[in-house]
Amino acid sequence: MSTEELRQVIVVNSELNLPKGKLASQVAHAAVAAFLEATPKARSAWLAAGMPKVVLKASDEAALRELQVKARSAGLPVTLIEDAGRTVVAEGTVTCVGIGPVSAAQLEPLTSQLKLL
């Protein structure tokens, strides 16, 4: 597995307008959770490549759920993050989705239309 092509994508729910600290913690949850869903080979290669990732934004919860379904249908490691509700948002609020690490080519069809956060 080529380490140059592996990427992880985190897509946030921009509708929530989360404070920076809360947003950072949710992105971290998605990055770790998606990483744990990946194969051991992909995890090792991605770590060796320096853990490349990009954070994108989606319009709302429905867009994140749709992305999760598409990623899962494509056989990609994916995790939808639902907040515990201890601080800023209500319990169960969908804050972001993490995909990968997988090849950039596998991510492109799912995320090419999304904007950088």
C-alpha positions in Angstrom: 0.0 0.0 0.0 1.5 3.3 -1.1 1.7 5.7 1.8 1.6 8.7 -0.5 -2.0 8.2 -1.6 -3.6 7.6 1.8 -5.8 10.3 3.3 -8.3 10.8 6.0 -11.3 13.2 5.6 -13.3 14.7 8.4 -16.5 16.4 7.3 -18.2 18.8 9.8 -21.8 19.9 10.2 -21.4 23.5 9.3 -25.0 24.2 10.3 -24.1 24.0 14.0 -21.5 26.8 14.0 -19.7 25.2 16.8 -17.2 27.1 18.9 -13.6 26.5 17.8 -12.7 24.3 20.8 -15.8 22.2 20.5 -15.2 21.8 16.8 -11.6 20.7 17.4 -12.7 18.1 19.9 -15.4 16.7 17.5 -12.9 16.5 14.6 -10.5 14.7 16.9 -13.2 12.2 17.9 -14.0 11.5 14.2 -10.3 11.2 13.2 -9.6 8.6 16.0 -12.8 6.7 15.5 -12.4 6.4 11.7 -8.8 5.4 12.2 -9.9 2.5 14.4 -12.3 1.3 11.7 -9.5 1.0 9.1 -7.6 -2.1 8.5 -4.3 -2.6 10.4 -2.4 -2.3 7.1 -4.0 1.0 6.2 -3.5 2.3 9.8 0.2 1.5 9.7 0.8 2.9 6.2 -1.2 6.1 7.1 0.9 6.6 10.3 4.1 6.1 8.3 2.9 8.7 5.8 2.5 11.4 8.5 -1.3 11.0 9.0 -2.5 13.2 6.1 -6.0 14.5 6.5 -8.3 17.3 5.4 -11.3 18.8 7.1 -14.3 19.7 5.0 -17.7 21.1 5.6 -21.2 19.8 4.8 -24.4 21.8 5.0 -26.2 19.8 7.7 -26.9 16.5 9.5 -28.7 15.0 6.5 -25.6 15.6 4.3 -23.4 13.9 6.9 -25.7 10.9 7.1 -25.8 10.6 3.4 -22.0 10.7 3.2 -21.8 8.0 5.9 -24.1 5.7 3.9 -22.2 6.2 0.7 -18.8 5.6 2.4 -20.1 2.5 4.1 -21.6 1.2 0.7 -18.1 1.8 -0.8 -16.6 -0.4 1.9 -14.7 2.5 3.5 -13.9 2.9 7.2 -16.4 5.6 8.4 -17.7 6.9 11.6 -20.6 9.3 12.3 -20.0 11.3 15.5 -22.9 12.1 17.7 -22.3 14.4 20.6 -22.7 13.2 24.2 -24.6 16.5 25.0 -22.4 17.6 28.0 -21.6 21.1 26.8 -22.7 23.0 23.7 -25.2 20.9 21.8 -27.9 18.4 22.7 -27.1 14.7 23.2 -27.2 12.8 19.9 -26.4 15.9 17.7 -24.5 14.8 14.7 -21.4 16.9 14.5 -19.1 15.3 11.9 -18.2 12.1 10.0 -14.7 10.6 9.6 -13.7 8.6 6.6 -10.4 6.7 6.2 -7.5 6.4 6.0 -8.1 5.2 2.5 -6.7 6.1 -0.9 -7.3 9.6 -2.2 -8.9 8.0 -5.3 -11.5 6.3 -3.0 -12.3 9.6 -1.3 -12.6 11.7 -4.4 -16.1 10.6 -5.6 -17.5 11.1 -2.1 -15.9 14.4 -1.1 -14.8 16.3 -4.2 -17.8 18.6 -4.1 -17.3 19.7 -0.5 -15.5 22.8 0.5 -12.6 23.2 3.0 -13.6 24.2 6.5 
